[in-house]
Structure formats: structure tokens, C-alpha cells
Amino acid sequence: MNFENYKIIPNYNTNKTDLFTADEEDILACEKTLNITFDEDYKEYVQNYGSGILGGTYVRVYLPETIVLTLEEWKSRITEYWFWDEGKEVLTKEEVLKSVRIGDTFDGDEIILLNSQYYILPRYSEMIYKAGNTLEETVTWLCSSGILTEAFSEREFEPFDPSEFLKSK
């Protein structure tokens, strides 16, 4: 992943740049628990940056622990509130329920991973979008395609404590 363009900025609430990262053991445990394989971009991202918001408060990528701890609640919500029928040519509801949510956006769009492919479940659209084969392709699609938000080039990273996210769930 091309990290040279990413700038770490202080957290809005704490004014600190402390990073909350994952280690190799966290990633391997998640992969084993969920029977998935993360791409190298995801692994590098959570090991170097970790929990935070990328792209000027737009994209949030979850740590492995967060993925595991929120998966059942997420699948229950998707089952109950499914509305992406317009995207069924991209993924069916059954396929989405086999995926894992690895992140989201400020607008509530969800980033999912299925069979080494990243997809987006938009909050305000019934379409499903294939966003990339790697996390970097997916972040680039989210920030640059202009489909879900106006395109922007900013790649700032604001760290946050993942326990705060888990408390809100």
C-alpha cells in the first residue's frame, strides 16, 4: 500500500497522535476465527496505522478484534434491514451474509470483504459496488470515484481508540 501520501493528524477530541494498531497475532487470529485471508494492504494498514479515520474523516477501517466483536450484530442488522436488491447482480443477500465487514464511511456506507474482493454497501442506495481487490484500491475508489461522495485527494489519518467505537455498539 502506498503510505507515502498519508499524513497522521492529531485526534480531534484528544489532540494526540497515539496509534492503536494490530499485530501479526491479532490478524492471524481473526483470519483463523472467520476463515478468511486479508490482503497485504489491509495487514499493512492495521499494523502501521490501526484504528482511525482516513481521508479527512471519511473512511474507517476496523482492527481485526473489532471485526470479530461486531460481526454477529452486523449480520443480524443486515438480515433484518436488507434493501440492496438493485445490487443483486453484484452480490446476493446470501453472499453478503457470508462476507465480513471491515470498515465503513462517515456517511454509513459499509466496506465488506468476500472471497478476496472488497465491496461497498451504500447507506443511501440499493446498489452494491465492487470497489477493489485490495484495501488500497478500495480506499482509492471510495475517495476518488465520486460515486458516494465528492472526490477528494486528502489522505490524512486521524487515530482513535477502538474501545470508544466498541462502547457505542
Backbone bond lengths (Angstrom), bond angles and torsions (degrees), N, CA, C in turn:
res aa  C-N    CA-C-N  psi(-1)  N-CA   C-N-CA  omega(-1)  CA-C   N-CA-C  phi
1 M - - - 1.449 - - 1.531 107.89 -
2 N 1.290 116.02 143.59 1.454 121.45 -177.19 1.530 109.87 -86.67
3 F 1.336 116.92 92.44 1.460 121.42 -177.80 1.527 113.35 -86.77
4 E 1.315 118.64 -7.63 1.461 120.33 -175.98 1.527 112.50 -60.03
5 N 1.332 117.93 -28.19 1.467 121.56 -177.85 1.527 112.98 -87.55
6 Y 1.323 118.10 -1.86 1.461 121.75 -175.95 1.522 110.21 -94.22
7 K 1.316 115.90 133.18 1.464 121.68 -178.89 1.529 108.32 -121.01
8 I 1.329 116.79 125.84 1.461 120.71 178.11 1.530 108.33 -82.44
9 I 1.339 115.24 126.83 1.460 121.14 178.69 1.529 108.76 -116.13
10 P 1.328 118.41 157.60 1.467 120.30 179.91 1.522 112.59 -63.73
11 N 1.328 115.78 146.26 1.459 122.01 175.45 1.523 109.09 -61.16
12 Y 1.322 116.38 136.44 1.460 122.89 -177.63 1.530 112.47 -57.34
13 N 1.332 116.91 -41.04 1.467 121.04 -176.46 1.524 114.01 -82.85
14 T 1.324 116.85 -36.98 1.464 120.06 -173.46 1.522 114.01 -104.98
15 N 1.337 116.54 -16.24 1.459 123.26 -176.26 1.527 111.80 60.76
16 K 1.342 116.75 25.56 1.463 122.39 178.36 1.524 109.77 -112.40
17 T 1.325 115.52 157.53 1.463 120.90 176.88 1.528 111.45 -112.74
18 D 1.343 118.09 22.28 1.460 121.58 177.47 1.524 109.65 -59.64
19 L 1.333 116.32 133.58 1.456 120.95 179.85 1.525 110.27 -98.58
20 F 1.326 116.07 144.90 1.460 123.99 177.38 1.531 106.21 -117.89
21 T 1.313 116.43 91.65 1.465 121.56 -171.84 1.525 112.12 -104.81
22 A 1.314 113.94 170.30 1.468 121.83 174.27 1.519 108.05 -105.20
23 D 1.329 116.15 157.19 1.455 118.95 174.05 1.534 108.54 -112.61
24 E 1.302 114.62 175.39 1.471 121.15 -177.19 1.527 111.69 -56.02
25 E 1.330 117.24 -39.64 1.473 121.16 179.84 1.528 111.39 -63.09
26 D 1.337 117.32 -40.60 1.471 121.31 178.10 1.525 110.82 -61.21
27 I 1.320 115.49 -44.29 1.465 120.77 -178.70 1.525 110.39 -65.44
28 L 1.328 116.87 -47.41 1.472 120.69 -179.67 1.529 111.66 -62.72
29 A 1.317 117.19 -39.31 1.467 120.54 178.91 1.523 110.95 -63.90
30 C 1.318 116.64 -42.02 1.465 120.76 178.47 1.530 110.53 -64.77
31 E 1.319 116.21 -46.02 1.464 120.16 179.23 1.526 111.04 -58.63
32 K 1.334 116.50 -43.10 1.460 120.90 -179.69 1.530 110.75 -67.56
33 T 1.340 116.99 -45.68 1.470 121.43 -178.83 1.523 111.58 -60.49
34 L 1.335 116.81 -41.64 1.470 120.92 -174.55 1.519 113.39 -100.07
35 N 1.335 116.85 -0.50 1.461 122.45 -179.96 1.532 111.03 54.73
36 I 1.334 115.18 51.83 1.464 121.55 178.43 1.525 108.51 -132.76
37 T 1.327 115.88 170.06 1.454 122.10 173.34 1.518 107.79 -130.19
38 F 1.328 116.38 122.65 1.453 120.70 176.84 1.520 109.70 -81.28
39 D 1.332 116.70 149.02 1.457 120.26 174.87 1.527 109.35 -74.46
40 E 1.308 116.39 163.80 1.468 121.35 -177.10 1.526 111.64 -62.16
41 D 1.335 118.05 -33.06 1.463 120.75 178.61 1.525 110.93 -61.18
42 Y 1.327 116.51 -45.95 1.464 119.45 179.72 1.530 109.82 -60.97
43 K 1.330 116.18 -47.53 1.464 120.48 -178.68 1.522 111.10 -58.76
44 E 1.310 116.09 -46.24 1.460 120.89 -179.35 1.534 110.60 -64.87
45 Y 1.321 116.66 -40.59 1.464 121.35 -179.49 1.528 111.38 -61.12
46 V 1.351 117.00 -51.10 1.472 118.82 -176.40 1.530 112.41 -72.46
47 Q 1.327 117.52 -22.43 1.457 120.18 177.04 1.532 111.82 -82.08
48 N 1.327 117.92 -31.15 1.462 121.48 -177.95 1.522 114.14 -96.23
49 Y 1.318 116.98 -33.94 1.463 121.27 -177.89 1.519 111.80 -114.31
50 G 1.314 116.91 -51.11 1.455 121.04 176.79 1.506 113.58 81.35
51 S 1.312 115.15 -139.17 1.460 122.57 -174.36 1.524 110.16 -80.36
52 G 1.322 115.22 124.40 1.452 119.74 179.91 1.514 111.30 171.71
53 I 1.316 114.47 -172.39 1.460 120.90 -178.99 1.518 108.17 -120.01
54 L 1.318 115.70 130.29 1.456 122.47 -175.84 1.524 110.15 -109.19
55 G 1.312 115.14 153.09 1.458 120.48 172.08 1.510 113.87 77.04
56 G 1.302 117.33 39.11 1.456 118.76 178.84 1.512 112.39 68.94
57 T 1.310 117.32 50.68 1.474 126.36 178.76 1.519 113.04 66.89
58 Y 1.310 118.55 39.31 1.457 118.87 -179.06 1.532 114.11 -115.25
59 V 1.326 119.89 -51.56 1.466 122.77 -173.69 1.527 110.09 -106.99
60 R 1.330 115.02 131.28 1.466 121.04 176.37 1.530 107.73 -120.15
61 V 1.334 116.36 120.70 1.461 122.74 178.24 1.523 106.98 -104.31
62 Y 1.334 116.72 130.68 1.460 121.11 -175.61 1.523 112.06 -84.26
63 L 1.320 114.67 147.60 1.461 121.20 170.09 1.526 108.69 -71.49
64 P 1.333 117.98 157.65 1.469 120.45 179.56 1.529 113.20 -52.83
65 E 1.327 117.32 -43.33 1.459 121.12 -179.44 1.533 111.26 -60.13
66 T 1.311 117.13 -41.75 1.465 121.43 179.12 1.523 110.95 -64.46
67 I 1.326 116.70 -40.15 1.466 120.80 178.44 1.528 109.60 -58.13
68 V 1.321 116.27 -49.36 1.472 120.91 -177.84 1.530 111.25 -65.63
69 L 1.332 117.13 -45.55 1.463 120.82 -175.07 1.531 113.75 -69.94
70 T 1.321 117.86 -21.79 1.470 119.93 -177.91 1.526 113.67 -108.27
71 L 1.323 117.58 -0.45 1.469 120.73 -172.62 1.523 113.71 -63.01
72 E 1.311 118.33 -47.83 1.471 120.13 -176.56 1.529 111.88 -65.38
73 E 1.328 116.31 -42.46 1.473 120.02 177.36 1.526 110.14 -61.11
74 W 1.337 116.68 -42.33 1.463 121.54 179.87 1.529 110.55 -63.30
75 K 1.334 117.43 -46.39 1.467 120.07 -179.96 1.525 111.37 -63.65
76 S 1.318 117.49 -37.21 1.473 120.31 176.94 1.524 110.47 -63.17
77 R 1.320 116.53 -42.38 1.467 120.52 179.69 1.518 111.01 -66.10
78 I 1.326 116.88 -42.63 1.470 120.44 178.85 1.528 110.17 -62.85
79 T 1.324 116.90 -42.26 1.460 120.88 178.61 1.524 110.92 -60.04
80 E 1.314 116.59 -45.38 1.465 121.23 -176.29 1.525 113.60 -74.61
81 Y 1.328 117.13 -37.57 1.465 120.25 -172.63 1.521 113.88 -113.60
82 W 1.303 118.76 27.60 1.471 122.38 -179.01 1.530 110.34 -57.84
83 F 1.342 116.39 130.34 1.463 119.36 176.06 1.529 112.83 -146.03
84 W 1.325 118.86 15.04 1.460 121.96 -175.61 1.533 112.95 -93.54
85 D 1.309 117.64 40.16 1.467 121.02 -178.07 1.526 112.84 -63.64
86 E 1.321 117.77 -27.89 1.461 120.89 177.87 1.531 111.02 -65.20
87 G 1.324 116.87 -22.76 1.462 121.52 -178.99 1.512 114.14 -97.51
88 K 1.328 117.86 12.43 1.471 119.80 -174.66 1.528 113.86 -63.40
89 E 1.335 117.66 -19.03 1.470 119.65 175.50 1.534 110.55 -73.96
90 V 1.319 116.64 -22.24 1.461 121.41 178.40 1.526 108.97 -87.48
91 L 1.345 116.58 -54.00 1.465 122.83 176.42 1.528 109.15 -146.48
92 T 1.311 115.92 141.83 1.459 120.81 173.78 1.528 109.16 -87.15
93 K 1.310 115.79 167.65 1.462 120.14 177.14 1.530 110.00 -59.05
94 E 1.313 117.23 -41.37 1.464 121.23 -179.61 1.527 111.11 -62.32
95 E 1.330 116.94 -39.77 1.460 120.33 178.18 1.535 110.68 -66.97
96 V 1.324 116.84 -42.67 1.465 120.09 178.77 1.524 109.63 -59.99
97 L 1.319 117.90 -39.99 1.467 120.85 -179.36 1.530 112.55 -69.59
98 K 1.325 118.04 -13.05 1.466 122.41 174.12 1.529 111.52 -91.45
99 S 1.322 116.48 -8.18 1.462 121.46 -177.85 1.525 110.56 -85.93
100 V 1.332 115.74 177.11 1.463 121.04 172.19 1.518 107.88 -125.17
101 R 1.325 115.65 143.53 1.464 120.65 176.95 1.519 107.30 -86.38
102 I 1.332 115.78 122.39 1.462 119.22 -178.73 1.528 112.56 -108.73
103 G 1.323 116.56 -2.84 1.454 118.80 179.26 1.513 111.53 176.10
104 D 1.332 114.19 -174.58 1.458 120.18 178.67 1.520 109.08 -156.20
105 T 1.322 115.19 -178.51 1.455 120.33 176.62 1.520 108.96 -118.97
106 F 1.313 115.33 166.91 1.456 122.03 177.34 1.533 110.61 -56.58
107 D 1.322 117.11 -31.75 1.463 122.28 -178.39 1.526 113.24 -81.83
108 G 1.337 117.65 -5.31 1.459 120.92 178.94 1.516 114.48 95.23
109 D 1.336 118.04 7.73 1.461 121.10 174.50 1.528 107.00 -72.65
110 E 1.328 117.05 143.71 1.461 119.45 -176.82 1.529 111.23 -110.89
111 I 1.327 115.34 138.41 1.458 123.20 179.76 1.518 106.94 -100.93
112 I 1.334 116.00 121.77 1.459 119.57 -178.93 1.523 110.34 -122.97
113 L 1.318 114.82 157.58 1.463 122.58 179.73 1.520 108.28 -124.03
114 L 1.336 115.15 127.51 1.465 121.61 176.98 1.521 108.38 -143.93
115 N 1.319 116.44 123.85 1.464 121.93 177.74 1.529 112.49 50.77
116 S 1.329 115.74 47.94 1.468 123.07 177.39 1.527 113.75 63.96
117 Q 1.316 117.60 21.81 1.465 123.16 176.44 1.525 108.66 -123.89
118 Y 1.320 116.07 140.08 1.461 121.20 177.26 1.524 109.97 -99.57
119 Y 1.321 114.93 138.60 1.461 122.23 179.39 1.525 108.77 -133.16
120 I 1.322 114.78 160.52 1.458 121.14 177.75 1.521 109.04 -120.68
121 L 1.335 115.56 129.35 1.467 122.61 171.40 1.531 105.58 -102.94
122 P 1.328 117.67 100.80 1.463 119.96 -177.41 1.529 111.89 -69.78
123 R 1.285 115.90 146.44 1.458 120.84 178.12 1.527 111.83 -72.87
124 Y 1.329 116.32 -35.02 1.461 119.88 -172.95 1.522 113.45 -111.76
125 S 1.320 117.24 26.20 1.464 120.81 179.41 1.521 109.05 -149.59
126 E 1.311 116.32 149.73 1.466 121.47 177.49 1.520 112.09 -88.74
127 M 1.337 117.65 0.25 1.457 122.73 179.27 1.530 109.26 -84.94
128 I 1.326 116.12 154.63 1.466 122.79 171.79 1.521 105.93 -117.41
129 Y 1.329 117.08 136.91 1.460 120.89 -177.44 1.516 111.33 -115.85
130 K 1.331 116.30 134.28 1.461 120.49 169.56 1.517 105.88 -81.72
131 A 1.336 117.10 122.84 1.455 120.75 -172.38 1.521 114.35 -105.74
132 G 1.329 118.87 -20.31 1.453 118.90 179.75 1.513 113.71 162.29
133 N 1.325 114.02 170.89 1.465 121.86 177.61 1.521 111.63 -95.09
134 T 1.325 116.49 -13.27 1.459 121.59 -179.70 1.527 108.72 -134.06
135 L 1.324 115.40 164.09 1.459 118.85 176.74 1.522 110.57 -63.10
136 E 1.325 118.06 -39.53 1.464 120.07 179.86 1.524 110.89 -61.17
137 E 1.325 118.33 -45.11 1.472 121.20 177.18 1.523 110.72 -59.63
138 T 1.321 116.25 -39.08 1.464 121.51 -178.16 1.528 111.05 -68.37
139 V 1.319 117.38 -45.93 1.463 120.85 177.66 1.523 109.88 -62.21
140 T 1.321 117.18 -42.51 1.466 120.91 178.33 1.522 110.00 -61.32
141 W 1.335 117.53 -44.05 1.467 121.09 178.86 1.528 110.32 -60.86
142 L 1.338 116.62 -47.51 1.470 120.13 -179.08 1.521 112.28 -60.64
143 C 1.324 117.38 -41.58 1.463 121.39 -174.40 1.528 113.73 -87.48
144 S 1.334 117.69 -20.79 1.461 119.68 -171.31 1.523 116.05 -119.60
145 S 1.329 118.41 -16.76 1.472 119.18 -174.92 1.517 112.92 -70.39
146 G 1.323 117.24 -28.04 1.458 120.16 -177.52 1.510 113.63 77.11
147 I 1.329 117.83 9.00 1.472 121.15 -177.26 1.524 111.65 -83.09
148 L 1.329 118.18 -47.90 1.458 120.77 -176.92 1.520 113.28 -98.08
149 T 1.308 116.63 -21.33 1.464 122.27 177.19 1.517 107.19 -152.78
150 E 1.307 116.39 162.86 1.456 119.78 176.18 1.524 109.06 -61.45
151 A 1.331 116.76 134.91 1.466 121.36 -178.24 1.526 110.87 -60.85
152 F 1.341 115.66 142.56 1.465 121.01 177.15 1.520 109.02 -147.40
153 S 1.317 116.21 154.80 1.469 120.71 -176.46 1.521 112.99 -103.16
154 E 1.314 117.65 -10.44 1.460 122.14 -178.54 1.534 111.08 -58.65
155 R 1.322 116.51 133.78 1.463 120.71 178.97 1.522 109.94 -132.18
156 E 1.318 116.03 52.43 1.443 120.48 176.11 1.517 109.64 -84.58
157 F 1.325 116.04 149.05 1.455 122.58 179.51 1.516 108.89 -121.51
158 E 1.340 116.32 121.86 1.459 121.73 178.34 1.527 108.58 -110.70
159 P 1.338 118.16 110.85 1.474 120.26 -178.04 1.524 112.14 -71.35
160 F 1.339 115.72 151.06 1.460 120.20 171.35 1.516 109.32 -147.85
161 D 1.315 115.17 154.64 1.460 122.60 -178.70 1.528 108.57 -71.87
162 P 1.339 118.62 119.32 1.466 120.49 -177.80 1.527 113.57 -63.78
163 S 1.324 117.56 -22.32 1.463 118.79 178.61 1.527 111.00 -65.89
164 E 1.326 117.37 -27.38 1.475 120.81 175.90 1.518 110.61 -67.14
165 F 1.338 116.50 -38.06 1.460 121.28 177.72 1.521 109.79 -66.22
166 L 1.325 117.00 -43.99 1.464 120.61 -177.84 1.538 111.91 -67.28
167 K 1.333 117.14 -31.34 1.464 120.62 176.79 1.520 111.42 -63.80
168 S 1.329 116.67 -32.73 1.466 120.45 -176.69 1.521 111.98 -79.44
169 K 1.323 118.23 -7.95 1.473 121.76 -177.63 1.503 111.57 -89.45
